[in-house]
Amino acid sequence: MFRQARYDEPLIFEMGGKNTSEPQANNVVPEKLSRKKLPNIPKLTEVEVVRHYTRLSQMNYGVDTGFYPLGSCTMKYTPKIVEEIAGFEEVNTHPYQDESTVQGLLKIMYELQEMLKEIGGVDEMTLQPAAGAHGEFTGLLITKAYHESKNESRTEVILPDTAHGTNPASAHMAGYDVIEIPSENGMVSIKALKNALSEKTAVFMLTNPNTLGIFEENVFEIAEMVHDAGALLYYDGANLNAVMGKARPGDMGFDIVHFNLHKTFCTPHGGGGPGAGPVGVKKFLGKFLPVPVVEYDGKKYYFNYDKPDSIGKIKGFHGNFAVLLKAYVYIKLLGGNGLKDVSEIAVLNANYMKKKLEKYFELPHKNLRKHEFVLSGSKLKEKNARTLDAAKMLLDYGLHAPTIYFPLLVDEAIMIEPTETEPKYEMDRFIDAMIKISESPLKNYSPKNTSAGKVDEAGAAKDLALSWKIVKEMTS
Ligand SMILES: *Cc1c(COP(=O)(O)O)cnc(C)c1O
């Protein structure tokens, strides 16, 4: 009779077919290092393991299963062809392989640099940083190297209260003091910026459109003020989805730009990666870029390490190549006009949803929005509920919640970014759910239809149970 093998009965066969459950010494692992007892792993059959992981996969929620309007995260759909190409065997090479054997891959990196330069309006580029925050940190090290090269010691980074949380964190990590300035009508307060700028200012970091989804109308004036103070202007380009083919950070006066390839240029993210945060700079900052930079001498592609003023290497090997490749394929797939369409539809979708929902929620600032918009759930308080309750209620409609309680300057913030890949009926389903929730929100709501109810978020971050053993201990 067929009996399924259990994992506590390892099928270790010696020549001649002897089967034993004792761990076997072999001549690869020295006797004194080899295991004396079998590992204590769960006793399960194959079908139990398959069911366990299949069930886990069904508990998951992602862009492939439904609407994911997580503001500032640009959770757009990634075409499957992009994933497929990133999985090609031909691109699975060793990072120390000789340059002559990876000319095609170097060409992809080189061309990606060129395309990003054109999209961002910058002159030189590094693909090394592994995330947006890592790009910010790289940009700040370049800022530091630049001021030091002029024998200036500038200690402050200014940023608006709409800034993403990674901006102050990166500035702090790079050793700067952080000065936050308030907004006025959802944009940088020119007066506050004027007061904050001094000979101590190293750089002003700005997102445009900002995290409220509003385009900074005074960006030229801001650039002039910042440059007059001898400081640099940094563009947090994590959310470039709003302006591709329409406006370029370099043309707005920015000196340093980071891109989040894992937002604007596909690669589904969330849950921590992988990402890529290339950084582009204007010509005068090019010599500070991390080494190596991919270059082309007319005959071959190569890594240029010969940059004496470089800030050094900021990542092992050459960046997250799979993410770079996906962005490359995505840009090639769409072309310049396609990217422009992306931005137009992303902005149209956000404004469509804003228009439908503003009557039911508070909408701080009346400006036109770009790729996203931020509602306030403050009216829910009249019905004894909060934004958190609305977010939890949405889960029971089978929808992912928007970003909530960010940006901090909006009370009970609800930050919605539909992206260009969402069909209208799905946005309408979300709008209907939000309207129903606004009419009868339920206090302290705990989702009923999801695999997990309302989780203890502080506990989930502080008391991590990463193994089956710990969970058993905690629950016994
Ligand atoms: C996502 C985001 C970042 C940080 O990017 P990571 O890749 O998560 O480090 C920075 N700024 C803005 C505006 C963002 O939306």
The ligand as an SDF file (V2000), in Angstrom:
LIG
                    3D

 15 15  0  0  0  0  0  0  0  0999 V2000
    7.6430   55.8090   -0.9070 C   0  0  0  0  0  0  0  0  0  0  0  0
    8.1980   57.1530   -0.7500 C   0  0  0  0  0  0  0  0  0  0  0  0
    9.5090   57.3420   -0.2930 C   0  0  0  0  0  0  0  0  0  0  0  0
   10.3920   56.2150    0.2140 C   0  0  0  0  0  0  0  0  0  0  0  0
   10.6390   55.2080   -0.7000 O   0  0  0  0  0  0  0  0  0  0  0  0
   11.1110   53.7620   -0.1830 P   0  0  0  0  0  0  0  0  0  0  0  0
   11.4540   53.0180   -1.4110 O   0  0  0  0  0  0  0  0  0  0  0  0
    9.9510   53.1860    0.5570 O   0  0  0  0  0  0  0  0  0  0  0  0
   12.2880   53.9560    0.7130 O   0  0  0  0  0  0  0  0  0  0  0  0
    9.9820   58.6270   -0.2360 C   0  0  0  0  0  0  0  0  0  0  0  0
    9.2130   59.6800   -0.5730 N   0  0  0  0  0  0  0  0  0  0  0  0
    7.9520   59.5350   -1.0120 C   0  0  0  0  0  0  0  0  0  0  0  0
    7.1530   60.7420   -1.3930 C   0  0  0  0  0  0  0  0  0  0  0  0
    7.3890   58.2710   -1.1150 C   0  0  0  0  0  0  0  0  0  0  0  0
    6.1340   58.1280   -1.5270 O   0  0  0  0  0  0  0  0  0  0  0  0
  1  2  1  0
  2  3  1  0
  2 14  2  0
  3  4  1  0
  3 10  2  0
  4  5  1  0
  5  6  1  0
  6  7  2  0
  6  8  1  0
  6  9  1  0
 10 11  1  0
 11 12  2  0
 12 13  1  0
 12 14  1  0
 14 15  1  0
M  END
$$$$
